[in-house]
Amino acid sequence: MRKATILIVLVVLILGLIPSVAVQAAPNAQFAGCADEADLALGAKITAIGLNGFNMVVTAVGVDDFDPQITVLDDTGKSIACNDNSNEAAEVAINLPSVTTEPSEKSARVEVAVPGDQGRLDYTIIVTSADGKYGEFVLLYNGAAIVPATEKDEFTFSANEGMTANEVPLGVYNVNLRRPEIALDPAVTFRYGEELEQTCGKSSAKSLCEGESEDLTDYTITLEGEDAIVLNGDDVMLFYQLGGDPADFTIEAHSYSGGTFGPYTLIIHSGVGNPKTSG
């Protein structure tokens, strides 16, 4: 009977360990099926500089059949969120001068709570292909706000060899999707080292937009559970065709008019691809 008792105790102890193993594995479940290190190297990388205290929501919608994934890295370079299909993002549709998309179940979305008690932190958003293909996407960055009106939110867009070899687009939009409740008059500045700097204050005024831009009046964006949101000439865009050598671009989201402030949506139209796919 003593051997049987020892056996029973061992079985109980072993079974007692199983739940603890499962609990330890659970936190990594959110990353199942998302981009690995090799894919991340080919992805489009957008770094948001100096974030503090808000919920960051990032959505990626594929153009045509492109299936995007999103991976977010924290200030230490650790993956903290990723997604390749989202019900919330499946209703998003884009109608902009450089791109049009339809609602798609392949759209991705992540939400990250940026702490407000750890100083200003950098977060990196990487868009990759869920099936290893070349393609274009539209990324929507929500949650941040321009307060006070003199503030500028800075982003770095890193164009790698695959993106330049495939000559993907780089369309940058700063829009106010909360008008008329929020009076923000958005602006965007686009810079490449000391070689290029362009700013758009109102897309409806050619004198206030440098570089390639179009009037955004009557273009639309549709979000989950909402009718199409109509943009106007106070919303802004700048467009640049990538090519040549890999490079880092600086994007600044800010207010054109000193008397307006509030939340904005930064939209980036670009693409990813392996340099071998270049024609």
N, C-alpha and C positions, 0 to 999 in steps of 0.2 A: 504493500500500500504506500510505502514511503516513496518508491520510484514513480508511481502514478501521480502522487501529489506534486513531486518535483516537475514532472512533465506538464501537468496542468498549469503550474505557476509560470513555466517557461512560455507556454502558449499564450497565456494572458499578457505576459510582458511583451511578447512579440506583437500581438494584436494591438496593444496599447501604443506601440511605436508607430504604427501605420498612419493614424490620423496626423501625427506631428510631421511626418514626411510630406504628406499632401499639403498641409498648411504652408510649409516652407516653399513648396513649388508654386503655390497659387499666385504670388505677386508677379511672376514672369508670364502668366497666361495672356496678359494684354499684348505681349509682343509676338505671340505665335503667328507665323506666316508673314511677318513684316520684313522689311529690307535687311539684308545682311551687310557686312562690312564692304564687300566688293560692290554691291549695288549702290550703297551710300556714296562711294567714291565717284559714281557716274551721275548721281542725282543733282538736281538744282538746289543750291544751298543759299538760304536767306537767313541772315543773322540779325535779330532785333537787339539793339544796343541799349543797355541801361534800363531794364524793365523793373517795375516796383508796384506791387499791390493791386492787381486786377485779374479778372478771368480772361485769358487769351483764347480765342476761338479761331481755328484755322481750318479752312475748307479748300479742297482741291477737286476741280471738275475737269474731266478729260475732254479733249477736243476730238470729235469723231469717235473712233473706237479705242482711244488711249485710256488705259486703266491706271490711275495714279495711286500711289501710296504716300502717306505722310509719316515722317519720323521726327520727333522733337528731342533735341539734346539740351540738357541744362548747362549751367555755367561751368561745370566740370567736364563736359563732354559725354556725360552719361545719358543713355536713352531713357526718357521718362514717359513717353507716350507715343503710340503709333496707331495707324488705322489704314485699311485698304477698301472698306465698304461701310457706308453709314446710311441708316434710314433717314436721319435728319438732313443729310446732304443730298439725298436722292431727288429732291424737288427743286434744287437750285438750277436756274437757267440764266445765261449771260447773253446780252445783246450789246456789244460794244464795237467801236470802229475797227479794231484789229481782230476781233474774234466773236463768233457766235457759238453757243453750246445749247444742247437740249438737256432736260432732266435725265439723269442716269443713275441706275443702281450701283454703278461702279465708282461713284463719287466718294471721296474720303473726308473725314472730319475728326479733329481732336480738340479737346478743351483742356487747358492747363491753368491751374490756380497759381499765379505768380505771387510769392510771399511779399508782404509789405514790411517785414521786420528784419530783412537781411541785406539791406542796402540795395543798390541798383545792380541787376544781374543781366548777363547776356544769354539769350536763348537762340538756338539754331534750328531752323525748320528746313528739312530736306525732303524734296519731292522726288520719288523714284517711280519706276515702272513696275507694276505688279506682275507682269508677264515677260519682262526683259526686252521690251520693244522700244523703238524710238517713237516719240510722239510729243504733242503739245498739250498744255494744261492751263487752267486759270486758277490762281490761288487767291483766296479772300482772307484777309487778316483783320479780325474784329476784336474789340474790347478796350483798346487804348483810346485815349482822348488827348486833345491839345488843350492844356490848361497850365499856365495862363496862355494868352494868345501869342506871346513872344516865344513860346517853347517850340522846339523842333525835335521830333522823334526820328532817330537815325537807324538806317538799315544798311547792311552790306549784302550785295548780290554777287555771288562768286560764279563766274562763267568758266567751266572747265573745258578740257580739250574736246570732249564729245559734243558739247553745246556749240562751240565755235566752229568745229568741223562741219556740223550739220546746219550752221547758220540759222539757229533758232531765233525767234523774235524776242524782244524784251520790251513789252508794253507795260508802263507803270501808270496806274490811275489812283487818284485820291478823291474819294467821293463822300458825300454826306447823305447817308440813307435814312437819317432821322429828321429830315426837313419836312414840315416847317416847325416841328416842336423844338428842334435844336438849330440854332442860327449859324453854326460853323460855316465859314467861307473857306473851303480847303484849298491848299496849294501843294505843289510838289517840286522838289529840286533834284536834279539828276546830275551826278558828277563822276568823271573818270580821271583820277589823278589830277594833274595840272593841265591836261590836254583838252578836257571837255567839261563844261558846266552849263546846264540849261535849267530854266525855271518856268513853270506855268502857273499863273495866278488866276486866270479865268479863261476857260477854253473858248468862250464866245468872243473874246477880244484878242485878235491876232497880236496886238501891240503888247499884250501881257503874257504871251506864250512864246518862248524861244524853242527852236528845233521843231521836230515833226509832231504835230498835235492837231486834233480836230474838235469842233464844237460838239459837246456831249448832250446838247439839248435833244430830248425825246428818245435817247437811248435808254435801255431798261435793264434792271436786274430783278430776278424773282428769287425770293428766299422761301424757306419752309413755311407753309401755311399762310402765305401772303400773296396778294395780287402783285403784278409787276410794279416795281418802284421806278418811277420816271425820273431820270436825271435832268439837270439843266446846265446852263452855261457857266454857273459858278463851280461846278465839278470840273476836274482837270485831268489831263493825260499828257504823257510824253512817250514817244516810241523810238526805239533804237534797234537796228538789225545787227545781231552779233556775228562775229567773224574774226579771222586773224588769230591772235594769240589769246590764251586764257587770261582773264583779268578780273579784278574786283571793282565793282561799281558801288558808289555811295548813293543812297536814296534818302531824302529827307521829307517827311510829312509835316506840314505846318499850316498855319492860317495866313491867308492873304491879307485879310482885313484885321487890324489890331483890335477891333471891338468884338470879334466873334471867337468862340471857343466851344469845345465839346468833343464827343466821340466821332471818329472817322472810320472809314473802311479803306484800307490799302489793298489794291488789286494788282496782281502781277500776271501778265500773260507771257509764258515762255515755253520751254520744252526741254526734253532730256534725250540722250542717245549715246550709244557707243561710237567712238570715232570711226570704227570700222564700217559703220552704216553710211558714212558720207559717200556720196556718189562720185 
